[in-house]
């Protein structure tokens, strides 16, 4: 894991005329320090959880396109990610924590790598350049962002704790914002996903982009965080 120091940042879409209404307004947010996984949770690590607990494996567990040990685990629901995080003594990041870490100290930029992103920077939208993977890539295959975190754009969408609310930015508290209940039954509430996936476009990979889902798919995985005082 990497330590993300406490600090203040401008959350939301800084690029006028782009994105969706739920990415506005840009608002100042203070985040307490936290630790975050350097990589997305891999199949190898998730397998340890499955073997230790008897938890049902994901549906694509035996698909050779998605089950390589160092590839990110996919086809996990939000509740599956929560169960893993609890086992690992961690938790899912809030949407604000995820964006703060993804920006990697860059201010107002479009992507975790700057204002331009290409297949040399992330796994998305087919093959080309450094991106030679049609589906998921082994974690750490691309240059990390300014916080030394890998795949904050592309590879797999990442579950966050928060339930989706399109107007949350208008009423967001200024310190450690989070929106939603700790647990919810499957398919009851949309949960936030961030970062874009291997099948997406550059627009999906924008650091301010907000997606939400009820269930899961082959482009969805996660990473975890941990509070500093734990």
N, C-alpha and C positions, 0 to 999 in steps of 0.2 A: 504494500500500500504506500501511497505518498501522503505526506502531510500537506494540507491546503491551509495556509495561515488565515486567520480571521481578517476581515476587511470589508470594504464597501465597493460596490460596483453598480453600473447602470444596466439594469436588466431590461431586455426587450429588444425590438428591432430598431437599429439605428439608421437603417438605409431607407430613406423616404421613398414612398411609391412602390415598395416591394412588400412581400409577405401578406399576411392575413390580419384582419382587424383584431384578433385575439392576441397579437404580438405587441400591441400598443395599449397604453402609453409606455414609453421608456420611463422607468422609475428607479430611484436609488434604493438599494437593498444592502443591509449589513448582514454578514454571515459569520457565525462563530467558526473557529478552526475545527477541522475534521480530517479524518483519513479517508482516502478513496482508493479502490483497487486500481492498480496500474493498467491492468488489462480487463477486458470483458471476461466473465466467468466461462471457463473452458469446459469442454466435454469431460476431460480427465478429472477436473475438480468436481464437477457436478456428479460424476460417477461415484466419487468417494462418498458424497452425501446420500446417493441412492443406496449404496451398499451398506452404509452405516445405519440407515433409518428404515429401509424397506419402502421408501417413498416411490410411487410409480414413476418409471422413466418417461421422458417425453416421447411423443409419437414417432419422431424421426430418428430415434436412437439407433436403429439398425440400417438407416439409409446411408450408403457409402458417400453420398454427396455432402453429408452434413455431420458425420460422426467421427471425424479424425480427432485424436486426443487434444491437439493444440488449437483446434478451431473453437469458436464460441458456441456454447450450447444454444440451440434454437428451439422454437415451438414450445416455449415455456409460458404458461399463463402468469398473470400478476401474482396470484396466490402461490404458485410454484416458486416464484422468485422470493417471495416473502418467507416461505418455508425454508428455503435454502439459507437465506440471510439469517434467520433465527438460529439454525443449526450452526452456522459459522460465527455466531455471536456478533453479527453485524446487522445492518438494515439497508433498505433501499434509500437512495439519495432523494431529497426533496428536489422539486423542479428547479428551485433557485440554487441549491448546492450544485446540481449538475451543470447549470449554465455558468456559474461562477468558475468551476473547475475547468470546463471546456474552453472558456475564453483564454485561460492560460496567461493572464496579465495583459492581453491585447485589449485595447479600448475601442469599442465601436466597430469592430471588424465583422465581416460577413461570415467567416468560417473560423474554426480553431487555428487555422494556419495563416490567416490573413484575409484579403479580399478576393483572392482567386483560389480555386481548387481544381486539381486535375487528377487523372488516374495515377500520377506519380505520388500523390498525397494521400489517397484513400481508396478503399475498395467500394466501387459503386458503378452501376450502369453498364456492365459488360467488361470486356478486357481491353487493355491498352496501357502502354507505358509500364510502370512498375506493377500495375494491377493485372495479374495473369490468372485471376481466379474468377470463374463464372458464378460461383456461389460464395460461401464464406471463405475468408482467408485466415491463415494461422494468426493468432493475436500477435501484435508487435511487428507486423510485416512492413509497416510504414513509419516514417519519422514521427516521434511524439510531439505533442504541443508544448507550449511554454511551461506547463506544469509537469512535464515529463510523463504524460498520460498518453496511452496509445489508443487509436481508433475512436476518438471522440467524435469523429465524422466518418460515416460509412461502416461497413462490415455488418453490424446488426443495430437495429433500433434498440434502445435501452429503456427498460421500465423505470419509472420514478414512483415515489410514494404517492404523489398527489392525485386526487380525482380531478378530472377536467372541469374547468369553469371558464367559459369564454370571456367573462367580465372580471376575472380575478385581479388582473393588473390594475384595474381602476380602484380597487379597494384593498390592495395588498398591504399588510402591515410592513413597516420599514425594517424590521429585524426578524431574521430567520423565518420567512413566510412559508406556510404549508397549508394545504387545503385538502381535507378529507378525513375520513374515519380510518382507524388503524387497520381494521379488517372489514371485508365486504364479501358476500357470497359471489361465486363465479357468475359472470354475465350481468351483475346488477348495476355496476357503475363503470363508466369510462375512466380509464387511468391513463396518465400522461406517458408518452414515449418521446425520447429525444435522440438526436444524432444521425438519423438516416440509416439505411441499410444497403446491402449489396445490390439490390435490384432498383435502387432509387435514382433520382436525378440530382444535379447539383443543388436545386432548390430545397430538396429534403435535407441536405447536409448543412444548411445554414444554422449557425449556433443559436439563433433565436426561434427557429422553427418549432412549432408545437404540434405533435400528432397525438391522437388518443385512440384507444381500442377497447373492445369488450373482451376479446378472447386472445388469440395469438396467431402465429404463422411462422414460416420458415425464415423470415427476415427479422425476427424478434428475439432478443436475448436480454442481458442485464449485466450490471456490475454493482458492487456494494460499497457502502461507506461505514465508518465507525466513528463514534464520538471520541474526542480526545481524552475525556476523563474516564473512559471505560478500560 
